[in-house]
Amino acid sequence: MRSRTKVYIFPTRMGGYAIGLITLMFLLSIGYSNNLLLIFTITLFGLNLMWLVNSHFHLARLSPGQVFIEDGHMHAPLAASFRWKKWPRGNIHWSMKLLSNQHRTEVRILQEEEGRTVGEITLPSRGIYHWTHLLVKTDRPFGLYQTWIYFKIDVTVHSYPALLKEMPLPSPEFLDREGTIPGEKKGDDGLRGLAAYQGEGSKRISWKHYAKSGELFVKE
């Protein structure tokens, strides 16, 4: 028999205020023997209990299906897709994390539709990532209680080294600067600081100008 997944619930700030107000009203109604206030307090308590149960079943109805995350490069967004076998009714808005003993990876949700959630993740380093649990967390449907649930998954992703950023090419002025005197403008023929080759050593030859013109010049 399949064991049920545990659902965890904790009051949000507004939920804590609501619980504190109900407690205060109950103490006042008992202390002043105010039956009308007591009835109103019991009504609020019943509504709060109903909201608590609804918050529980909002995620208890959720059941995961296939989880797919593409391989890719570190620091680059990787597509993530989550399919659900069962889907809760009502307004849906949650956050998700992929968990393992070494990694906790936030899932940026891009689109939510019935039976499927589409998002992306970013990995900080290269290597093999393996996640064993998926954390789903929400404060819906009423915003008074924070509810979260863990699902067992088995997902492995390869993170490759980051892509190199585009390097700007040197400007033509920089390329033509070889063989010129520093601080001196290049002439029309681009031969300032050069002289005709007369048998000097090959180290003095300006090979860049030879590649451009087919003639040998040496650096003065």
BELLINBEL-V184273 format. One record per residue. PHI is phi in whole degrees, 0 to 359 (none if undefined). Layout:
# BELLINBEL-V184273
phi
PHI
PHI
This chain:
# BELLINBEL-V184273
phi
none
284
282
283
280
285
247
254
227
215
295
282
299
294
295
296
298
296
294
297
295
297
297
297
296
294
294
293
294
287
295
257
51
261
293
296
294
295
296
296
295
296
297
297
297
297
296
298
295
295
297
297
295
296
297
295
284
297
259
294
281
284
221
283
242
273
242
231
225
282
288
182
267
299
70
251
296
246
292
227
228
234
255
242
285
234
226
289
276
92
290
247
201
219
241
224
222
265
237
208
293
254
228
230
245
284
257
274
280
257
206
236
220
299
87
203
235
245
205
207
229
230
259
279
211
279
134
255
252
229
251
247
220
242
261
242
225
204
243
273
267
246
80
266
227
264
240
216
212
248
243
281
224
217
233
236
228
262
253
272
303
296
291
289
287
295
264
292
285
299
289
303
297
291
293
273
281
296
88
260
279
307
83
256
290
284
282
296
268
67
246
296
81
240
223
295
286
228
91
294
297
294
293
273
293
272
292
294
290
296
293
277
249
81
246
269
227
241
284
283
